Amino acid sequence: MLYEKILEYREELFDDLNRLLSIESVDGARDGDCAAALDFILKRAEDFGLTAERVTAKSAHVDLGKGGRLCGVLSHLDVVPAGNNWTVNPYALTERDGRLYGRGVADDKGAALVNLYCLRALKEMGIEGRNTLRAIYGTAEETGMSDMDGYARQRIRRLLCREGHPPAGGQHPDQRGEGALAVPRGKGDQRRTRPRLCHARFLGL
């Protein structure tokens, strides 16, 4: 049933994919385009009536539902440079012999859009679950995943503040430059940990 619903979006999804492919979102070389790709996803999410949030300059998420457990899936909107060996325009969607071509179709803009359209389909079909579904987007996967480092730090910071334990010195981890947090374990005891080691827990996965 969900599969058939998504097929109804085929032409619209392909149009969105073409628009997303046209954005040359190469992290470090075209940061403005990376931001534009993230903005595009957030705008489409809002068009679909979904809850969208920009978390950092290089990350965002889109939610469906509230409460229960947080069930998330990651995808990224940055690509590696196209190079010179293409026989089609790498920054446009080309359909040929039943296959789709373009920089990012498989890695990872196609999947990023399918994640979004799955949330749209569930919402429009009125399917409500007990848990919160989240599509997480980043724009620095190809260059070391600093996007998810920043995303995790923000999640950790919010969690600690919500539980009454602000980050050490009252600063955001990025402001201290070391990416470490002082996490209270007990009276008089603190443990320093790197967000990279805590991604799964604090991303809600």
N, C-alpha and C positions, 0 to 999 in steps of 0.2 A: 504493500500500500504506500509506504513512504517512497519507495523507489519510483513508482508510477507518478507520484506527486512531483518529485524532483525532475522527472522527464518533462513535465509540463513547463518547466523553467528553461528548457534547453537553449532556446534562442536568446533569451535574456541573459542567461549565465554566460553564453559564448560572447555576447556583446560586452558584458562586464569584464570577462577575461581579456578580450582585445584591448579594452581601455586600460586594464591593469598592466598588461604586457607593454603597452606604449610608454610606461613610466620606467626610465632607466635607473632602477633603484640599486645602484652599486654602492655598498657601504664604504665610507671613507673617501670615495671619489665623487659621489653625487649624493651627498647627505640630504640636500633639499628634495631630491626625487624620492629618497627613502621616506622622508616625512610625508610627501605627497601620496605615496602608496598607502601608508598607514591611515592618512586622512580619508582616502577613497574608501577603504574598508569600513571605517567608522561611519561615514556618510551613508553608505549602503545599508549598514546595520540599522541606522536610525530610520531610513526609508522603509525598512521591513518591520518597524515597531519593536525592535530589540533594544536592550539596554547596553549601551556602549560607553567605554571609559578609556581615555588616554591615561596611561599609568606613568610612563616616563617619555622622554623624547624619542625613544626607540622601541617602545612596547605599548600594547593596548590589549583590551579584552572585550568580548561581547558575551552577554549572559542571556540565558532563557531560564526563567523560574527563580524561585527564592526558597531558601530553607534546605533542610536535609544536608546531605553530603555534597561537596563541590567536586564535580566530575569535569575535568578539563582535558583539552587536546591542544597540542602546540603545532603551529605552522609558522613559516617565515615568508616575508615579502621582499627580501633582498636577493639579488642574483649576482653571479660572477660576471665579469665582462664578456661580451658576446664573442669577441674574436673576429676573424676574417673569413672563416670557411663556410659561411652560410650560403645556401642557394635560394633562401627566401629572406624576407625582412625579419630579423630576430625580434624586433620590437613591435610586431603585429601578429595577430593570430591567423595562421594559414591552415586550412583543412585540405588534405590531399590524400586520396586513396584510403579514406577512412581513418586517417591519423591527423593529429593536431601538432603543429610546429610553432615554436616561438620560445624565446629565452624566458624560462620560468614556468612553462606549461606543466612539466613534470616535477620541477624542483624550484619553487614549491607553491607558485601562485595558483596553479590549478587546484591543488588540495586546499589551499587557504580559502578559496571561494566556495568550494564544495562544503567545507565545514560551515561556512556562513549560511549557505542555502539549505543545509540540513536543519539548522536552527529555525530558519524561516518557515520551512515546510512543517515542522512540528508545531510552530505557533499558529500557522494558518489552518492546520487540521484540528486545532483545539486539543492537542495531546498534552496533558499536564502530568508530569512525574512528581515523585516525592523529593527529588534532588535538584540541585542547580547545575545546569549544563553551561560550560564556559569554553569558548574558542579564544585561545591566547595567540597573539600575533607579535612577532618581533621583526626587526630590520637589520640584524647584525649576525645572523647565523653563519654566513659564509666567512666571516672574519673573526670567529672565536666565541660567539654567543655572549658578548657583553650586554646585549639587549636583555637576555634572561638573567644575567647577574643583577642588572639594575632593577628588573621586575621583582626578583626575589628579595632584594634589599628593601624595596618599598613594602612588599607583603610582610616581611619580618618586622619592619618599623611599625606598621599599622597594628600588627598583632600585639607587639610589646606595649604600645601606647594604650590599646584597648584593655589590656590586662593590668595596666597601671605600672608598667616597667618601661619607661622611655629609654632609647638607646643611650649608652654611656656618654656623659657630658651634654645630654640633650640635643645631640647633633645627629643629622642624617649620616649613615655610614659613608656615603660618598664624600662628605665634607671632611672626614678624617683621613681620606686618601688611602686607607689600608684595607677597606672592605671587610673589617672585622666588627663584630658586635659583642658587647658584654651581656651575656644572657644569665640572669639570676637562676641559681639552682637551689639555693637554700640560704639560711641566715649566714651572712658573712662570706658567702662562697659565690664566685662568679666564674663562668667558663667563657672563653673567647672562641668564637667559631666563625668560619667563613660561609657566606651565603651560598657559594657554589656547592657546598656539601649538604645544603639544606633545601635544595630546589624542590625535590619531590614532596617534602612535607609542607612547605610554605606556599607552593603553587597549588596545593590542594589535590595533588594527583595521587 
